Amino acid sequence: MSHADLRELHTALTLAADLASGLQTAPSRQDADQLVDVLRRALTAAGSLGTETGPAGSPTGCAAHPHGAVDPLYGDPEDPLPPGYGKCLLCNDRRRRADARQPLRLNRRRFRGPDCSP
């Protein structure tokens, strides 16, 4: 059982309790779907407790950061992660930073000083 599993379970259950306490007498379908989604996250987190058999059994599924943080955007239907991104927040952050720098590298031109001929 890892600390990340417990933290994910705690977060999902707290969010589910907050959503449930905020429901009105006749909740909308969107509110109900959101609550079901959070409860599924809690169930998944609870099911992963005690399954630490290598990176595949870790919360992140990452060989480099098996006990790292799970990216909060992982599985978000409204703001999905780009293709190739996984659950590991540390690796995804590295990818985001690399993607943000790419246009700068592509648009850079070599500096030619006054002594350089074309």
Buried (B, 14 or more C-beta within 10 A) or exposed (E): EBEBBBBBBEBBBEBBEEBEEEEEEEBEEEBEEBBEBBBEBBEBBBEBEEBBEEBEEBBBBBEEBBEBBBBEBBBEEEEEBEEEBBBBBBBBEEBBEEEEEEEEEEEEEEEEEEEEEE
